[in-house]
Amino acid sequence: MSKFCVPPDDAFANEYVSKRYGCVTDIPTPIGNRQEFDSMLVEAINKAKTTVRYLSILLIKFNTLEKPTRCQEQLSNTDCHRRIATILNKTLKRSGDLVTQWDDCTFACILSDTDPAGAAEMAEKFRRKILNTAFFHATTPQICYYTVSIGVVTAILTDDISYEILIKKVTQALSAADAMGQNQIVININ
């Protein structure tokens, strides 16, 4: 399996990616994994700093709409991941945008050259599409619904803004959205 090359400009990201991740594509989903996200984020940061433009990052955590039922227990995480990954990936229309798996129940999205209003609009599109999608298992008649908590960070990148700062801010935004309850979006504008 081919490895994704991390640009050498961000030492922290290079070291972190090479130690933690070994492949570019996650097994259960048709999208890239955290290694690809980290690589593309470093590249997007470098490009945004040289052209002085916005960069937006979204962390999208999916949750069950209600307490887990028999249906949700039977619906395999792999099926759910694949379906959500496909929905998120199809929602992106621009070639420079990227959605990847962040961890077991979270996806990450990079929106290049996207201002706060555009990032908020994309977050809302993701939220509506997941909420309006029925998830079902082939052997049960029950329908399951999921919501998402979305953390967003948008910044015009300068030399003061780094990989670590962006990740910290988007993680804080996701934590705040999650703490507010299901189906929430929190935007952190730097």
C-alpha positions in Angstrom: 0.0 0.0 0.0 1.4 3.4 -0.9 2.3 5.9 1.7 1.3 9.6 1.6 4.2 11.9 1.7 4.1 14.6 4.3 5.8 17.9 3.3 8.9 18.5 5.5 8.0 22.0 6.7 6.1 20.9 9.8 8.4 18.8 12.0 5.7 18.0 14.6 3.2 16.7 12.0 5.9 14.7 10.2 7.0 13.0 13.4 3.4 12.4 14.6 2.2 11.0 11.3 5.1 8.7 10.8 4.9 7.2 14.3 1.2 6.7 14.5 -0.2 5.8 11.0 0.9 3.2 8.5 -1.6 3.4 5.6 -3.6 6.0 3.8 -7.0 4.4 3.4 -9.0 3.1 6.3 -10.2 -0.5 6.0 -13.9 0.1 6.9 -14.6 3.3 5.0 -14.0 4.4 1.4 -12.2 7.6 2.5 -8.7 8.4 3.7 -7.6 8.0 7.3 -5.9 10.3 9.8 -2.5 10.0 8.1 -3.9 11.4 4.9 -5.7 14.2 6.9 -2.5 15.2 8.6 -0.5 15.2 5.4 -3.1 17.3 3.5 -3.5 19.7 6.5 0.2 20.4 6.5 0.1 21.0 2.8 -2.9 23.2 3.1 -1.3 25.2 5.9 1.8 25.8 3.8 -0.2 26.8 0.8 -2.6 29.1 2.8 0.3 30.8 4.4 1.9 31.7 1.1 -1.3 32.9 -0.5 -3.0 34.5 2.5 -6.3 32.8 2.4 -8.8 31.1 4.7 -8.5 27.5 5.8 -11.4 25.7 7.5 -11.3 22.4 9.4 -14.3 20.4 10.6 -14.4 17.5 13.1 -17.7 15.6 12.7 -18.7 13.2 15.5 -21.7 11.0 14.9 -24.1 10.0 17.7 -27.3 7.9 17.9 -30.5 10.0 18.0 -31.9 8.1 20.9 -30.5 5.6 23.4 -29.1 2.6 21.6 -31.8 0.2 20.6 -31.7 -3.4 19.3 -31.4 -1.9 15.8 -28.4 0.2 16.6 -26.7 -2.7 18.3 -27.3 -4.9 15.2 -26.2 -2.2 12.8 -22.5 -2.8 12.5 -20.2 0.1 13.0 -18.5 -0.8 9.7 -21.8 -0.3 7.8 -22.5 2.9 9.7 -19.0 4.2 9.0 -19.2 3.4 5.3 -22.6 5.1 4.9 -21.7 8.2 6.8 -18.3 8.4 5.0 -20.1 8.1 1.7 -22.6 10.8 2.6 -19.9 13.2 3.8 -17.7 12.5 0.7 -20.6 13.1 -1.7 -21.5 16.4 -0.1 -18.1 17.8 -0.9 -18.2 19.3 -4.4 -14.7 20.9 -4.8 -11.7 18.9 -5.7 -9.4 20.6 -3.1 -11.7 19.6 -0.2 -11.1 16.4 1.8 -13.0 14.2 4.3 -11.2 11.5 6.2 -11.8 9.3 9.2 -10.4 10.9 12.4 -11.1 8.1 14.9 -13.8 5.5 15.6 -16.8 7.8 15.5 -15.4 11.0 14.2 -14.6 12.3 10.7 -12.4 15.3 9.7 -12.8 17.6 6.8 -10.4 20.2 5.3 -12.0 23.0 3.3 -9.4 25.0 1.5 -10.0 28.6 0.8 -13.3 28.6 2.8 -14.3 31.5 5.0 -16.4 31.2 8.2 -19.7 31.5 6.3 -18.8 28.8 3.8 -17.6 26.5 6.6 -20.8 27.1 8.6 -22.8 26.3 5.4 -20.9 23.1 4.8 -21.3 22.0 8.5 -25.0 22.6 8.2 -25.2 20.5 5.0 -23.4 17.7 6.7 -25.7 17.9 9.8 -28.9 17.9 7.7 -27.8 15.1 5.5 -26.9 12.8 8.4 -30.1 13.7 10.3 -32.3 13.0 7.3 -30.7 9.6 6.4 -32.3 6.4 7.7 -29.9 3.7 8.6 -31.1 0.2 8.7 -29.8 -3.3 9.0 -30.8 -5.8 6.3 -32.2 -8.3 8.8 -34.4 -5.9 10.9 -37.3 -3.7 10.0 -36.3 -1.0 12.3 -34.8 2.3 11.1 -32.1 4.1 13.1 -31.2 7.8 12.9 -28.0 9.5 13.7 -27.0 13.1 14.5 -23.7 14.8 14.4 -21.8 17.2 16.6 -19.5 19.4 14.5 -16.6 21.5 15.6 -15.3 24.0 13.1 -12.2 26.2 13.0 -11.6 28.8 10.4 -8.5 31.0 10.1 -6.5 33.2 7.8 -3.2 31.5 8.3 -0.1 33.5 9.4 3.2 32.4 10.7 1.7 32.4 14.2 -0.8 29.7 13.3 0.4 26.1 13.3 -0.8 22.6 12.9 -1.0 22.2 16.7 -3.0 25.4 17.2 -5.6 24.5 14.5 -6.0 20.9 15.8 -6.4 22.2 19.4 -9.0 24.8 18.4 -11.1 22.4 16.3 -10.9 19.8 19.0 -12.2 22.4 21.5 -15.0 23.4 19.2 -16.0 19.7 18.8 -16.0 19.2 22.6 -18.1 22.3 23.0 -20.6 21.1 20.4 -20.7 17.7 22.0 -21.3 19.2 25.5 -24.2 21.2 24.1 -26.1 18.1 23.2 -26.7 16.2 20.0 -27.0 17.9 16.6 -24.9 21.0 17.4 -22.3 23.0 15.5 -19.7 25.2 17.2 -17.5 27.5 15.1 -14.2 28.8 16.3 -13.0 31.8 14.2 -9.3 32.5 14.7 
